Amino acid sequence: MASPAMTHRGPSAVQELLTVPQVMARLQLGRSTVYDLLRSGQLASITLGRARRIPAHILTDFIRTRLDQEAA
């Protein structure tokens, strides 16, 4: 039986976590640049075991912030 937390979140919660290659593709940036953004704290992530995952909403916020900075 699934735990109550899993029941409320459903399968879409897993789809909201992006891999580094997915972020690379969405931003059209290289691997080193994405890891530099992660290392500098400009892009937040979580670590699951040895895997690094970036929540989709974090990527959206990052893009929005950069657009706002460019417009200012």
C-alpha positions as CSV (number, residue, x, y, z in Angstrom):
1,M,0.0,0.0,0.0
2,A,1.3,3.5,-0.9
3,S,2.1,5.9,1.9
4,P,-0.2,8.9,2.2
5,A,2.5,11.3,1.0
6,M,2.9,9.4,-2.2
7,T,-0.9,9.2,-2.7
8,H,-1.3,13.0,-2.6
9,R,1.6,13.8,-4.8
10,G,1.0,11.2,-7.5
11,P,3.3,10.3,-10.4
12,S,3.7,13.9,-11.7
13,A,6.0,14.8,-8.8
14,V,8.7,12.5,-10.2
15,Q,8.3,14.1,-13.7
16,E,9.0,17.5,-12.2
17,L,12.6,16.6,-11.4
18,L,15.0,17.2,-14.2
19,T,18.4,15.6,-14.9
20,V,21.4,17.6,-15.7
21,P,21.2,16.6,-19.4
22,Q,17.6,17.7,-19.5
23,V,18.6,21.1,-18.1
24,M,21.5,21.3,-20.6
25,A,19.0,20.7,-23.4
26,R,16.4,23.2,-22.2
27,L,19.0,26.0,-21.6
28,Q,21.1,24.9,-24.6
29,L,24.2,25.0,-22.4
30,G,27.1,22.6,-21.9
31,R,27.6,20.3,-19.0
32,S,30.3,22.4,-17.4
33,T,28.2,25.5,-17.5
34,V,25.2,23.8,-15.9
35,Y,27.4,22.4,-13.1
36,D,29.0,25.9,-12.6
37,L,25.5,27.3,-12.1
38,L,24.7,24.5,-9.6
39,R,28.1,25.0,-7.8
40,S,27.6,28.8,-7.5
41,G,24.1,28.4,-6.2
42,Q,22.5,30.2,-9.1
43,L,20.6,27.1,-9.9
44,A,19.4,24.9,-6.9
45,S,19.2,21.1,-7.0
46,I,18.7,18.1,-4.8
47,T,20.9,15.0,-4.6
48,L,19.3,11.6,-4.6
49,G,22.1,9.1,-3.9
50,R,24.7,10.0,-6.5
51,A,22.1,11.6,-8.9
52,R,21.6,15.3,-9.1
53,R,18.1,16.5,-9.9
54,I,16.8,20.0,-10.6
55,P,13.1,20.7,-9.8
56,A,11.4,22.1,-12.9
57,H,10.0,25.0,-10.9
58,I,13.6,26.0,-9.9
59,L,14.6,26.1,-13.6
60,T,11.5,28.2,-14.4
61,D,12.4,30.6,-11.5
62,F,16.0,30.8,-12.7
63,I,14.9,31.7,-16.2
64,R,12.4,34.3,-15.0
65,T,15.0,35.9,-12.7
66,R,17.5,36.1,-15.6
67,L,14.9,37.7,-17.8
68,D,14.1,40.3,-15.2
69,Q,17.8,41.1,-14.7
70,E,18.2,41.5,-18.5
71,A,15.2,43.8,-18.7
72,A,16.4,46.0,-15.8
